[in-house]
């Protein structure tokens, strides 16, 4: 990277600006090398790897069960789906069955976590644009979700809740009512948040038509999840590659429509996440209505876990399609594990999309792609 | 230069014939000549003989000439002695009549006069050259004006943090002092104790000078702010021009700070600030010009005096053009004060901290001090120009002269209006996102500047074409629609949201009991 900086400095009119890894709006330890002429960027080159913790290598050194807490650290803003994808991968590898109640609890916890993750994403977008109150405002709601998840599994950020063959604990007494009560509370809050910031004229002008990603581009760069759907590609792992009990739930997949600008602009990416909040709430309501009819059993603990072969599963995490590929060689540890995460691909498109934007727009672009540093580097 | 003399002739002819020590007998005339036309002919005038402490009624016969009749009191005070040739006299002129005719100049300029008097008194009783005492008096006056600045800044900081806290469903500072109101002292002390770091690659002289220049630009605005009828440092004839010429000193300091830090982030902040403040000076000036045209004066006291106490007599509601001019001025003032939505020079999420990134300790603390006092200055300028300043309804000049506490009430009213504008500024900061640089420039050059000029020309046409009765009707209608109507609608929204707030925030969503 240093020779890159030197090369660019030599060209005269351009200024090389180092943004990060300790910059307030890069969403973690990410670094950008910006070639800029005044305020207008020629290019922003992402430099990742500052948060690399060799999680995939740790998977080879731990037992299958023992690796579960590490999956929390794959994406600590939205840890449940990472739990989920590891549990599902090992279950598929070892051909295990999961009790139905556990599936419901997994989906409820996933969706609650998705809501809290989108709270961070949307609040941080607003804050990067310069509005600070929406961030504190929506973090209040995230606090409630944290409380609910704490009641469920005792942790607020890195949950370690899912188990191979089920989940760690059943929901505590009265938890169902608390979640329903919170859902009632959250619906007007979403409407209020839209009034506060989503439709704010300044906010719309900052994000509309910014860094438009066409459907082709989105697919060729491998964008997933809300970033992909904002570009008009109607694809959701929960519906199109169904897993767990998602086939039993009714939900829409919000797709970017270009309501204020063009399809695939930064505002669409923001808006798709705001719509996913609503879908998550309806899913949680359906799950809580259906969970009563299931058995009490929530964890079929496997007696002996020495699978052989390989398995690949995908779940829809908050940042999109999170896949896990695991190879077992008959021992207690995985021979190889690999996570495929959404943020890494999102970083790839930043260099392309940053050409001709302003420095302030780069911050909005990063925020709209909702990249999270640990998920990039793992 | 003032020269005094006395003789027996009438004022016009008595010239300075006799500048020797004199007994100043009854029937003699004293003549005071100034080398430049500084007196107001016709204004109530008196001459104070400093050594005797005797005030003589006098009259200004020409702009450079004042004549006083010597009466029995002088004779008594002299007691047959001679008046020393070097004794000083002070000419005091005051405008007793208070007219709403803007062409009548306010001659109340008490501060320099009393300061001069004080310095003369010191020089008479204490050793040392007179200029030293004059400098001491000036220094004391500067301390009196500058002293409250950190307090104003500190209290506004605490207030802003509390408002932002409540807006973001937090509590804000509530530990230091009663309910957190001394938090600014703790913050200030902490900043004072920090190490003062000057980056190795920085330009040390410019780096050191920048914060003081910012402070200077802000401090000078206090010279012309009319806090009440008498509480003004100096009612300059060119008050508004003075205001417009000293405030941009802050931008010089920001560019200096940004450039000398030798940091690219600081430089970007400094350049943004230069572009922003220079651009927004234009619409702000033209909007102020609208009001100056209306008042017929650039003197800040005259502008306040030509408005009335009732809201429909304020320039805000004077006619549609001033209403628009107010919003143009307010937006431009936000931009000049680097406040959201124009806080690009220190855009936290983009430029780390902008032009002051490299500063620390006391040097750093001057920048926030300037920023927050600047909010109070924005409020004061808005109050003075558009919201009637210190004018109280139903109080006329004679009543104001009679009771000192009415002037105090005017001061309180001014501060109340000032604080309400400060609140709006804070409120906007914690609600709106930030402009992008190009959007900020577009707003200025494509919208603010043309509309400011339209307001200015429209204002002239309005004054020329619309009969006075229609003007009054429009003022009252403007107040009814925008003041009462909009205010009522707004209050109903506040009431509605306060009810929702009860549901959304105070009651715990999970059904727990809040302690």
Interface residues (C-beta under 8 A of the other chain):
Chain A: X15 X17 X23 X24 X25 X38 X39 X126 X127 X128 X129 X130 X131 X132 X133 X135 X136 X137 X140 X144 X147 X148 X177 X178 X181 X182 X185 X186 X188 X189 X192 X196 X197 X200 X202 X203 X205 X206 X358 X359 X360 X361 X363
Chain B: X164 X167 X168 X169 X170 X264 X265 X268 X271 X272 X340 X341 X343 X344 X347 X348 X349 X350 X351 X352 X430 X431 X432 X433 X434 X435 X436 X437 X438 X439 X500 X503 X504 X505 X509 X510 X511
